[in-house]
Amino acid sequence: MVVERSMNSDYLSNTYLVGQSGGAGFFVDAGGPVAPLIAAAERNDITPTHVLLTHHHGDHVQELSKLTERWPDMEVLAHPDEPIDGVTGPMTPGEAVRVGDLEVTPLHTPGHTKGMLSLLVEGNVFTGDTLFKNSVGGVRAPGSSGYEDLRSSIMDTLMSLPPETVIRPGHTEPTTVAAEWEGNAFIRVWRGVDPEGDEPCTALGEQATLVLLGDDYDGGHKAWVRWPDGRDDIVPGSRVERG
């Protein structure tokens, strides 16, 4: 199986080409730049038949039209809860999508958005903006379904995959289930290996408790905070003032 990645230099978002040399293939997301992936499809004699979209945010779909202009007959699939122009049909969690000899299983991993899908194929899982190397998705972007969904998606769905599964996230570098189980600061606290923090802070201009200030994919930080009413939230670290 061929996996090629193109990363947007502005958003650090990934678009992937997946397929078999001399056979069918598909794209995961379309944030661009897609030109290197079009070239990779031609170089590997891959005929793309699908674009499978993890969610609706612009940094993951903004060059979709460039792909459909190149291959007008491609199916464009997404979860029904994701509002995306150009989608030709639904992608239903648990119902495999057949692309040539490849079987892609959509996993519902809400949190960052309500209809977020992760895509499992031959020991690889494309996690969109749910789980990154050493970090997790935020739940403040448009269409979010909240902290509890995100935590469950990671701990109950993604971390239940075999340890050797390669995680190919929606931003920056790949990792594995085993590496995130052992090293991801959020997962370590959720596992009970490391303690929660209790430092007072100001988050998004409101008083809160800083449970964890973790890494983010862009070299910054992602913060897990708890509001006075007991609700948990994942917010940008840049929006948190300590003390």
C-alpha positions in Angstrom: 0.0 0.0 0.0 1.3 3.4 -1.0 0.8 6.4 1.4 1.8 9.8 0.3 1.4 13.0 2.4 1.3 16.7 1.5 1.3 19.2 4.4 -0.1 22.8 4.1 2.6 25.2 5.2 0.2 27.7 6.6 -2.0 25.3 8.7 0.3 22.3 9.0 -2.7 20.2 7.9 -2.2 17.0 6.0 -3.7 15.6 2.9 -3.0 12.0 2.1 -3.0 9.8 -1.0 -3.5 6.1 -0.3 -3.6 3.4 -2.9 -2.0 0.5 -4.6 0.5 0.9 -7.5 -1.3 0.1 -10.7 -4.7 0.1 -8.9 -7.3 2.2 -7.2 -6.7 4.8 -4.5 -8.3 7.5 -2.4 -7.5 10.8 -0.8 -7.9 11.6 2.9 -9.0 15.2 3.2 -8.2 17.9 0.7 -6.5 20.8 2.5 -3.7 20.9 0.0 -1.5 21.5 -1.6 -2.8 18.7 -3.7 -0.5 19.1 -6.7 2.2 16.9 -5.2 -0.3 14.2 -4.6 -1.7 14.4 -8.1 1.8 13.9 -9.3 2.3 11.0 -6.9 -0.8 9.3 -8.2 0.5 9.6 -11.8 4.0 8.4 -10.7 2.6 5.3 -9.0 -0.1 4.6 -11.6 -2.8 5.0 -9.0 -6.4 5.8 -10.1 -8.2 7.8 -7.3 -11.8 6.8 -7.0 -12.7 8.5 -3.7 -12.0 11.5 -1.5 -12.8 10.6 2.2 -13.2 13.6 4.4 -12.6 13.5 8.1 -14.4 16.7 8.9 -15.6 20.0 7.4 -13.0 22.6 8.6 -11.4 24.7 5.8 -7.9 23.6 6.4 -9.0 20.1 5.5 -11.2 20.7 2.5 -10.1 23.9 0.8 -8.6 22.3 -2.3 -11.3 19.7 -2.8 -12.4 21.3 -6.1 -8.9 20.8 -7.5 -9.2 17.0 -7.0 -12.7 16.8 -8.4 -11.7 18.8 -11.5 -8.8 16.4 -12.1 -11.0 13.3 -11.5 -14.7 14.4 -12.0 -16.1 10.9 -11.4 -14.6 10.6 -7.9 -17.0 9.9 -5.0 -16.6 12.5 -2.2 -17.8 11.0 1.1 -18.2 12.5 4.6 -20.2 11.9 7.8 -23.8 13.3 7.3 -23.3 15.8 10.2 -20.4 17.5 8.4 -21.5 20.4 6.2 -19.2 20.3 3.2 -19.9 21.6 -0.3 -19.1 19.0 -3.0 -19.9 15.9 -1.0 -21.5 13.3 -3.2 -22.6 10.8 -0.5 -22.5 9.8 3.2 -19.8 7.8 4.9 -21.4 5.8 7.7 -19.4 4.7 10.8 -18.7 1.0 10.7 -19.7 0.5 7.1 -16.5 -0.3 5.1 -15.7 1.7 1.9 -14.2 -0.5 -0.7 -11.5 1.1 -2.9 -10.1 -1.4 -5.2 -8.5 -4.1 -3.0 -8.5 -1.8 0.0 -11.2 -1.8 2.7 -11.5 1.4 4.6 -13.5 1.4 7.9 -14.8 4.7 9.1 -14.7 5.1 12.9 -16.9 7.8 14.5 -14.6 9.9 16.7 -16.5 13.0 17.6 -15.3 15.8 19.8 -13.4 18.3 17.7 -16.5 18.1 15.4 -19.8 16.2 15.8 -19.3 14.1 12.7 -15.5 13.6 12.8 -14.4 10.3 11.3 -11.2 8.4 11.6 -10.3 6.1 8.8 -8.8 2.6 9.4 -7.1 0.8 6.6 -4.4 -1.9 6.7 -2.9 -1.1 10.0 -3.1 2.7 9.6 -5.7 5.1 11.1 -6.2 8.6 9.8 -7.3 10.5 12.8 -8.2 13.9 11.4 -8.2 16.4 14.3 -9.0 14.0 17.1 -5.5 12.8 18.0 -2.0 14.1 17.1 1.5 13.1 18.0 1.8 14.1 21.7 -1.4 16.1 21.6 -5.2 16.0 21.2 -7.8 18.0 19.3 -9.4 21.0 20.7 -13.1 21.3 21.3 -13.6 25.0 20.7 -13.7 25.0 16.9 -17.0 25.3 14.9 -19.1 22.2 15.1 -17.4 20.8 18.3 -19.4 18.2 20.3 -17.3 18.7 23.5 -14.7 17.3 25.8 -16.4 14.1 26.8 -16.8 13.0 23.2 -13.2 13.8 22.5 -11.9 11.8 25.5 -14.2 8.8 24.6 -13.1 8.9 21.0 -9.5 8.7 22.0 -9.6 6.3 24.9 -12.4 4.0 23.9 -12.0 4.0 20.1 -8.5 4.9 19.0 -6.6 3.5 22.0 -8.4 0.2 21.6 -6.7 -0.4 18.3 -3.6 -2.7 18.1 -0.5 -1.0 19.6 1.4 -1.2 16.3 -1.3 0.8 14.4 0.2 3.8 12.7 -1.6 7.0 13.5 -1.6 9.5 10.6 -3.1 12.7 12.0 -4.7 15.7 10.4 -1.7 17.8 11.3 2.1 17.2 11.2 3.9 13.9 11.9 2.7 10.3 12.2 3.0 8.2 15.4 1.6 4.9 16.7 -1.0 3.8 19.2 1.7 2.4 21.5 3.7 5.7 21.4 0.7 7.8 22.3 -0.4 5.3 25.0 2.9 5.7 26.7 3.9 9.2 25.9 0.9 11.4 25.3 0.5 13.6 28.4 -3.3 13.8 28.0 -3.7 10.0 27.7 -1.3 9.4 30.6 -3.6 11.5 32.9 -6.7 9.8 31.5 -5.1 6.4 32.2 -4.4 7.5 35.8 -0.6 7.2 35.4 0.0 10.9 36.0 -2.0 13.1 38.3 -4.3 15.9 37.3 -3.1 19.4 38.0 -4.9 21.9 40.2 -3.3 25.2 39.4 -5.6 28.3 39.2 -5.6 30.0 35.8 -7.6 32.3 33.6 -8.8 30.6 30.4 -10.5 32.4 27.6 -10.9 35.3 30.1 -12.6 33.3 32.8 -11.4 31.7 36.0 -10.6 28.0 35.7 -8.3 25.2 37.0 -5.4 24.2 34.8 -5.6 20.3 34.8 -2.8 20.0 32.1 -0.8 22.2 29.9 0.3 19.8 27.1 2.1 20.0 23.8 0.4 20.9 20.6 1.3 19.9 17.0 2.5 23.4 16.1 5.1 23.6 18.8 2.7 25.5 21.1 0.5 24.1 23.8 -3.0 22.7 24.3 -4.6 23.1 27.7 -7.1 21.0 29.5 -9.0 23.2 31.9 -11.9 22.7 34.3 -14.5 25.4 34.8 -16.0 26.2 38.3 -19.1 24.2 37.5 -17.0 21.1 36.9 -17.1 21.0 33.1 -13.8 20.1 31.4 -12.6 21.8 28.2 -9.6 21.6 25.8 -8.6 25.1 24.7 -5.6 26.7 23.0 -2.7 27.1 25.4 -2.2 30.6 24.2 -5.6 31.5 25.7 -4.5 30.5 29.2 -2.9 32.7 31.8 -1.3 30.9 34.7 -1.6 32.0 38.3 
